[in-house]
Amino acid sequence: MRGLTIGIIGGNRSEQAEQITECDILTYGGTDQGREFDALLNESDELVILTKFVSHAAMWKAKAHAITEGKPIHYTKSINIHRILDEIK
């Protein structure tokens, strides 16, 4: 995962993300879809959707982006970033 940028959409995981050293983590709350959301989609190599903490509209926009750009997208109920990374490896 070294060198990858993982975009995590849903909830507030920014403090956990700062502790990760094996890759870059971008986080976004996932309740609205502004410029920051678009930037996360564009800058991420892979996307992770936290299904319990994201709006349907944001989930569908992320899914469409992943399909169009050929990026892997993962769906999880986990909230711990270490566990999420273990799931997507």
N, CA, C and O atoms as a GROMACS GRO file, in nm:
protein
  356
    1MET      N    1   0.081  -0.119   0.000
    1MET     CA    2   0.000   0.000   0.000
    1MET      C    3   0.086   0.126   0.000
    1MET      O    4   0.036   0.238  -0.014
    2ARG      N    5   0.215   0.106   0.016
    2ARG     CA    6   0.305   0.221   0.019
    2ARG      C    7   0.292   0.300  -0.111
    2ARG      O    8   0.293   0.243  -0.220
    3GLY      N    9   0.279   0.430  -0.097
    3GLY     CA   10   0.269   0.517  -0.213
    3GLY      C   11   0.128   0.541  -0.262
    3GLY      O   12   0.106   0.628  -0.346
    4LEU      N   13   0.030   0.467  -0.210
    4LEU     CA   14  -0.109   0.487  -0.250
    4LEU      C   15  -0.175   0.595  -0.167
    4LEU      O   16  -0.136   0.621  -0.053
    5THR      N   17  -0.275   0.657  -0.226
    5THR     CA   18  -0.361   0.750  -0.154
    5THR      C   19  -0.499   0.686  -0.146
    5THR      O   20  -0.562   0.657  -0.248
    6ILE      N   21  -0.545   0.664  -0.023
    6ILE     CA   22  -0.673   0.602   0.003
    6ILE      C   23  -0.771   0.710   0.048
    6ILE      O   24  -0.744   0.781   0.145
    7GLY      N   25  -0.883   0.721  -0.020
    7GLY     CA   26  -0.987   0.816   0.017
    7GLY      C   27  -1.095   0.745   0.095
    7GLY      O   28  -1.160   0.653   0.044
    8ILE      N   29  -1.116   0.786   0.220
    8ILE     CA   30  -1.219   0.726   0.305
    8ILE      C   31  -1.334   0.824   0.318
    8ILE      O   32  -1.316   0.938   0.362
    9ILE      N   33  -1.451   0.779   0.277
    9ILE     CA   34  -1.570   0.864   0.274
    9ILE      C   35  -1.669   0.815   0.378
    9ILE      O   36  -1.715   0.701   0.373
   10GLY      N   37  -1.703   0.903   0.472
   10GLY     CA   38  -1.800   0.870   0.576
   10GLY      C   39  -1.745   0.893   0.715
   10GLY      O   40  -1.639   0.841   0.749
   11GLY      N   41  -1.816   0.969   0.794
   11GLY     CA   42  -1.775   0.994   0.931
   11GLY      C   43  -1.652   1.084   0.937
   11GLY      O   44  -1.603   1.131   0.835
   12ASN      N   45  -1.603   1.106   1.057
   12ASN     CA   46  -1.485   1.190   1.077
   12ASN      C   47  -1.370   1.103   1.126
   12ASN      O   48  -1.366   1.066   1.243
   13ARG      N   49  -1.279   1.070   1.039
   13ARG     CA   50  -1.167   0.982   1.072
   13ARG      C   51  -1.033   1.052   1.057
   13ARG      O   52  -0.930   0.986   1.047
   14SER      N   53  -1.031   1.185   1.055
   14SER     CA   54  -0.908   1.258   1.027
   14SER      C   55  -0.801   1.235   1.134
   14SER      O   56  -0.682   1.226   1.100
   15GLU      N   57  -0.839   1.225   1.262
   15GLU     CA   58  -0.738   1.202   1.367
   15GLU      C   59  -0.674   1.064   1.352
   15GLU      O   60  -0.553   1.050   1.367
   16GLN      N   61  -0.755   0.963   1.323
   16GLN     CA   62  -0.700   0.828   1.301
   16GLN      C   63  -0.610   0.828   1.178
   16GLN      O   64  -0.506   0.762   1.178
   17ALA      N   65  -0.648   0.900   1.075
   17ALA     CA   66  -0.573   0.901   0.950
   17ALA      C   67  -0.432   0.956   0.970
   17ALA      O   68  -0.339   0.913   0.902
   18GLU      N   69  -0.416   1.050   1.061
   18GLU     CA   70  -0.284   1.109   1.086
   18GLU      C   71  -0.186   1.008   1.143
   18GLU      O   72  -0.065   1.029   1.134
   19GLN      N   73  -0.235   0.901   1.203
   19GLN     CA   74  -0.149   0.800   1.264
   19GLN      C   75  -0.097   0.697   1.164
   19GLN      O   76  -0.009   0.618   1.197
   20ILE      N   77  -0.150   0.697   1.043
   20ILE     CA   78  -0.113   0.597   0.942
   20ILE      C   79   0.013   0.643   0.868
   20ILE      O   80   0.021   0.758   0.824
   21THR      N   81   0.109   0.553   0.855
   21THR     CA   82   0.234   0.587   0.786
   21THR      C   83   0.255   0.505   0.658
   21THR      O   84   0.339   0.540   0.575
   22GLU      N   85   0.180   0.397   0.642
   22GLU     CA   86   0.204   0.308   0.527
   22GLU      C   87   0.148   0.361   0.395
   22GLU      O   88   0.188   0.314   0.289
   23CYS      N   89   0.057   0.457   0.402
   23CYS     CA   90   0.001   0.518   0.281
   23CYS      C   91  -0.059   0.653   0.321
   23CYS      O   92  -0.069   0.684   0.439
   24ASP      N   93  -0.100   0.730   0.222
   24ASP     CA   94  -0.167   0.857   0.250
   24ASP      C   95  -0.316   0.832   0.261
   24ASP      O   96  -0.374   0.759   0.180
   25ILE      N   97  -0.378   0.891   0.361
   25ILE     CA   98  -0.521   0.876   0.384
   25ILE      C   99  -0.587   1.013   0.372
   25ILE      O  100  -0.546   1.108   0.438
   26LEU      N  101  -0.689   1.020   0.289
   26LEU     CA  102  -0.774   1.139   0.280
   26LEU      C  103  -0.910   1.100   0.336
   26LEU      O  104  -0.958   0.990   0.309
   27THR      N  105  -0.971   1.188   0.412
   27THR     CA  106  -1.102   1.157   0.468
   27THR      C  107  -1.202   1.267   0.434
   27THR      O  108  -1.166   1.383   0.414
   28TYR      N  109  -1.328   1.226   0.426
   28TYR     CA  110  -1.436   1.322   0.400
   28TYR      C  111  -1.562   1.272   0.468
   28TYR      O  112  -1.592   1.152   0.463
   29GLY      N  113  -1.636   1.361   0.530
   29GLY     CA  114  -1.755   1.326   0.607
   29GLY      C  115  -1.861   1.250   0.529
   29GLY      O  116  -1.922   1.158   0.583
   30GLY      N  117  -1.884   1.286   0.405
   30GLY     CA  118  -1.975   1.210   0.321
   30GLY      C  119  -2.121   1.248   0.329
   30GLY      O  120  -2.207   1.175   0.279
   31THR      N  121  -2.151   1.363   0.391
   31THR     CA  122  -2.291   1.404   0.396
   31THR      C  123  -2.327   1.502   0.286
   31THR      O  124  -2.445   1.515   0.251
   32ASP      N  125  -2.230   1.571   0.231
   32ASP     CA  126  -2.255   1.662   0.120
   32ASP      C  127  -2.150   1.639   0.013
   32ASP      O  128  -2.060   1.556   0.030
   33GLN      N  129  -2.162   1.711  -0.097
   33GLN     CA  130  -2.072   1.685  -0.210
   33GLN      C  131  -2.022   1.815  -0.270
   33GLN      O  132  -2.074   1.861  -0.372
   34GLY      N  133  -1.924   1.875  -0.208
   34GLY     CA  134  -1.868   2.000  -0.257
   34GLY      C  135  -1.734   1.979  -0.323
   34GLY      O  136  -1.700   1.868  -0.364
   35ARG      N  137  -1.658   2.086  -0.332
   35ARG     CA  138  -1.526   2.082  -0.395
   35ARG      C  139  -1.429   1.988  -0.323
   35ARG      O  140  -1.350   1.919  -0.386
   36GLU      N  141  -1.438   1.987  -0.190
   36GLU     CA  142  -1.349   1.898  -0.113
   36GLU      C  143  -1.377   1.752  -0.145
   36GLU      O  144  -1.285   1.670  -0.154
   37PHE      N  145  -1.504   1.719  -0.162
   37PHE     CA  146  -1.540   1.582  -0.197
   37PHE      C  147  -1.484   1.546  -0.335
   37PHE      O  148  -1.427   1.439  -0.353
   38ASP      N  149  -1.502   1.636  -0.431
   38ASP     CA  150  -1.448   1.612  -0.565
   38ASP      C  151  -1.296   1.599  -0.562
   38ASP      O  152  -1.240   1.515  -0.633
   39ALA      N  153  -1.230   1.680  -0.481
   39ALA     CA  154  -1.084   1.672  -0.470
   39ALA      C  155  -1.042   1.536  -0.415
   39ALA      O  156  -0.946   1.476  -0.464
   40LEU      N  157  -1.112   1.488  -0.311
   40LEU     CA  158  -1.080   1.356  -0.256
   40LEU      C  159  -1.096   1.249  -0.364
   40LEU      O  160  -1.009   1.163  -0.378
   41LEU      N  161  -1.205   1.254  -0.439
   41LEU     CA  162  -1.226   1.154  -0.544
   41LEU      C  163  -1.113   1.156  -0.645
   41LEU      O  164  -1.062   1.051  -0.684
   42ASN      N  165  -1.073   1.274  -0.687
   42ASN     CA  166  -0.970   1.287  -0.790
   42ASN      C  167  -0.830   1.251  -0.740
   42ASN      O  168  -0.750   1.196  -0.816
   43GLU      N  169  -0.800   1.279  -0.614
   43GLU     CA  170  -0.666   1.257  -0.561
   43GLU      C  171  -0.644   1.114  -0.511
   43GLU      O  172  -0.530   1.073  -0.491
   44SER      N  173  -0.750   1.038  -0.491
   44SER     CA  174  -0.739   0.904  -0.434
   44SER      C  175  -0.710   0.799  -0.541
   44SER      O  176  -0.762   0.805  -0.652
   45ASP      N  177  -0.624   0.703  -0.504
   45ASP     CA  178  -0.599   0.588  -0.590
   45ASP      C  179  -0.704   0.480  -0.568
   45ASP      O  180  -0.741   0.408  -0.660
   46GLU      N  181  -0.754   0.470  -0.444
   46GLU     CA  182  -0.860   0.376  -0.408
   46GLU      C  183  -0.957   0.448  -0.317
   46GLU      O  184  -0.920   0.540  -0.244
   47LEU      N  185  -1.084   0.406  -0.322
   47LEU     CA  186  -1.187   0.467  -0.240
   47LEU      C  187  -1.245   0.366  -0.143
   47LEU      O  188  -1.258   0.247  -0.175
   48VAL      N  189  -1.279   0.413  -0.024
   48VAL     CA  190  -1.344   0.330   0.078
   48VAL      C  191  -1.469   0.404   0.123
   48VAL      O  192  -1.463   0.522   0.160
   49ILE      N  193  -1.582   0.335   0.121
   49ILE     CA  194  -1.709   0.391   0.165
   49ILE      C  195  -1.744   0.329   0.299
   49ILE      O  196  -1.759   0.207   0.310
   50LEU      N  197  -1.759   0.412   0.402
   50LEU     CA  198  -1.806   0.365   0.532
   50LEU      C  199  -1.958   0.370   0.527
   50LEU      O  200  -2.018   0.476   0.544
   51THR      N  201  -2.018   0.255   0.503
   51THR     CA  202  -2.160   0.250   0.467
   51THR      C  203  -2.254   0.302   0.574
   51THR      O  204  -2.365   0.346   0.542
   52LYS      N  205  -2.214   0.300   0.699
   52LYS     CA  206  -2.302   0.349   0.805
   52LYS      C  207  -2.297   0.501   0.820
   52LYS      O  208  -2.381   0.558   0.889
   53PHE      N  209  -2.201   0.567   0.755
   53PHE     CA  210  -2.177   0.709   0.780
   53PHE      C  211  -2.175   0.794   0.655
   53PHE      O  212  -2.118   0.903   0.656
   54VAL      N  213  -2.236   0.749   0.547
   54VAL     CA  214  -2.229   0.824   0.421
   54VAL      C  215  -2.370   0.836   0.363
   54VAL      O  216  -2.453   0.747   0.379
   55SER      N  217  -2.395   0.948   0.297
   55SER     CA  218  -2.524   0.964   0.232
   55SER      C  219  -2.530   0.878   0.106
   55SER      O  220  -2.426   0.845   0.048
   56HIS      N  221  -2.650   0.841   0.065
   56HIS     CA  222  -2.665   0.762  -0.058
   56HIS      C  223  -2.612   0.839  -0.179
   56HIS      O  224  -2.549   0.781  -0.267
   57ALA      N  225  -2.638   0.969  -0.182
   57ALA     CA  226  -2.593   1.050  -0.296
   57ALA      C  227  -2.441   1.049  -0.307
   57ALA      O  228  -2.386   1.034  -0.416
   58ALA      N  229  -2.372   1.065  -0.194
   58ALA     CA  230  -2.226   1.063  -0.196
   58ALA      C  231  -2.174   0.926  -0.234
   58ALA      O  232  -2.076   0.915  -0.308
   59MET      N  233  -2.238   0.820  -0.185
   59MET     CA  234  -2.196   0.684  -0.218
   59MET      C  235  -2.209   0.660  -0.369
   59MET      O  236  -2.117   0.605  -0.431
   60TRP      N  237  -2.321   0.701  -0.428
   60TRP     CA  238  -2.342   0.678  -0.571
   60TRP      C  239  -2.247   0.762  -0.655
   60TRP      O  240  -2.199   0.716  -0.759
   61LYS      N  241  -2.218   0.885  -0.611
   61LYS     CA  242  -2.123   0.968  -0.686
   61LYS      C  243  -1.983   0.906  -0.680
   61LYS      O  244  -1.913   0.903  -0.781
   62ALA      N  245  -1.943   0.855  -0.564
   62ALA     CA  246  -1.813   0.791  -0.551
   62ALA      C  247  -1.807   0.664  -0.637
   62ALA      O  248  -1.706   0.638  -0.702
   63LYS      N  249  -1.914   0.588  -0.637
   63LYS     CA  250  -1.918   0.466  -0.717
   63LYS      C  251  -1.906   0.498  -0.866
   63LYS      O  252  -1.832   0.432  -0.938
   64ALA      N  253  -1.979   0.599  -0.912
   64ALA     CA  254  -1.972   0.640  -1.052
   64ALA      C  255  -1.831   0.686  -1.088
   64ALA      O  256  -1.780   0.654  -1.196
   65HIS      N  257  -1.769   0.762  -0.999
   65HIS     CA  258  -1.632   0.809  -1.022
   65HIS      C  259  -1.536   0.691  -1.033
   65HIS      O  260  -1.451   0.686  -1.122
   66ALA      N  261  -1.550   0.595  -0.941
   66ALA     CA  262  -1.461   0.479  -0.941
   66ALA      C  263  -1.475   0.399  -1.071
   66ALA      O  264  -1.375   0.355  -1.127
   67ILE      N  265  -1.597   0.382  -1.117
   67ILE     CA  266  -1.619   0.307  -1.242
   67ILE      C  267  -1.559   0.382  -1.360
   67ILE      O  268  -1.489   0.324  -1.443
   68THR      N  269  -1.588   0.512  -1.367
   68THR     CA  270  -1.539   0.594  -1.479
   68THR      C  271  -1.387   0.600  -1.484
   68THR      O  272  -1.328   0.593  -1.592
   69GLU      N  273  -1.324   0.612  -1.368
   69GLU     CA  274  -1.179   0.627  -1.360
   69GLU      C  275  -1.104   0.495  -1.342
   69GLU      O  276  -0.981   0.493  -1.340
   70GLY      N  277  -1.177   0.385  -1.328
   70GLY     CA  278  -1.113   0.255  -1.310
   70GLY      C  279  -1.042   0.240  -1.176
   70GLY      O  280  -0.939   0.173  -1.168
   71LYS      N  281  -1.097   0.302  -1.073
   71LYS     CA  282  -1.036   0.293  -0.939
   71LYS      C  283  -1.107   0.187  -0.857
   71LYS      O  284  -1.228   0.170  -0.868
   72PRO      N  285  -1.032   0.115  -0.775
   72PRO     CA  286  -1.096   0.020  -0.684
   72PRO      C  287  -1.181   0.096  -0.580
   72PRO      O  288  -1.142   0.204  -0.534
   73ILE      N  289  -1.296   0.039  -0.546
   73ILE     CA  290  -1.381   0.096  -0.443
   73ILE      C  291  -1.421  -0.016  -0.348
   73ILE      O  292  -1.456  -0.126  -0.390
   74HIS      N  293  -1.416   0.014  -0.220
   74HIS     CA  294  -1.444  -0.085  -0.116
   74HIS      C  295  -1.556  -0.031  -0.027
   74HIS      O  296  -1.564   0.089  -0.002
   75TYR      N  297  -1.640  -0.120   0.019
   75TYR     CA  298  -1.750  -0.084   0.109
   75TYR      C  299  -1.728  -0.158   0.240
   75TYR      O  300  -1.700  -0.278   0.240
   76THR      N  301  -1.741  -0.087   0.350
   76THR     CA  302  -1.717  -0.150   0.480
   76THR      C  303  -1.806  -0.088   0.588
   76THR      O  304  -1.850   0.026   0.577
   77LYS      N  305  -1.829  -0.168   0.690
   77LYS     CA  306  -1.899  -0.119   0.809
   77LYS      C  307  -1.798  -0.085   0.919
   77LYS      O  308  -1.835  -0.028   1.021
   78SER      N  309  -1.672  -0.120   0.897
   78SER     CA  310  -1.567  -0.093   0.996
   78SER      C  311  -1.545   0.057   1.010
   78SER      O  312  -1.567   0.133   0.916
   79ILE      N  313  -1.501   0.097   1.129
   79ILE     CA  314  -1.474   0.239   1.150
   79ILE      C  315  -1.329   0.265   1.189
   79ILE      O  316  -1.284   0.380   1.186
   80ASN      N  317  -1.255   0.162   1.225
   80ASN     CA  318  -1.115   0.176   1.262
   80ASN      C  319  -1.030   0.171   1.135
   80ASN      O  320  -1.040   0.077   1.057
   81ILE      N  321  -0.947   0.272   1.116
   81ILE     CA  322  -0.870   0.280   0.991
   81ILE      C  323  -0.772   0.163   0.976
   81ILE      O  324  -0.752   0.114   0.865
   82HIS      N  325  -0.712   0.118   1.084
   82HIS     CA  326  -0.622   0.003   1.074
   82HIS      C  327  -0.698  -0.120   1.025
   82HIS      O  328  -0.647  -0.194   0.940
   83ARG      N  329  -0.817  -0.143   1.075
   83ARG     CA  330  -0.898  -0.256   1.032
   83ARG      C  331  -0.940  -0.238   0.885
   83ARG      O  332  -0.939  -0.334   0.807
   84ILE      N  333  -0.977  -0.117   0.848
   84ILE     CA  334  -1.016  -0.089   0.710
   84ILE      C  335  -0.901  -0.122   0.615
   84ILE      O  336  -0.922  -0.186   0.512
   85LEU      N  337  -0.782  -0.078   0.649
   85LEU     CA  338  -0.666  -0.106   0.563
   85LEU      C  339  -0.639  -0.255   0.555
   85LEU      O  340  -0.604  -0.305   0.448
   86ASP      N  341  -0.655  -0.328   0.664
   86ASP     CA  342  -0.638  -0.474   0.660
   86ASP      C  343  -0.741  -0.538   0.568
   86ASP      O  344  -0.708  -0.633   0.497
   87GLU      N  345  -0.863  -0.487   0.567
   87GLU     CA  346  -0.968  -0.541   0.482
   87GLU      C  347  -0.940  -0.520   0.334
   87GLU      O  348  -0.973  -0.606   0.252
   88ILE      N  349  -0.880  -0.407   0.298
   88ILE     CA  350  -0.864  -0.377   0.155
   88ILE      C  351  -0.730  -0.422   0.098
   88ILE      O  352  -0.708  -0.411  -0.023
   89LYS      N  353  -0.641  -0.474   0.181
   89LYS     CA  354  -0.511  -0.522   0.131
   89LYS      C  355  -0.528  -0.641   0.042
   89LYS      O  356  -0.430  -0.695  -0.009
   0.00000   0.00000   0.00000
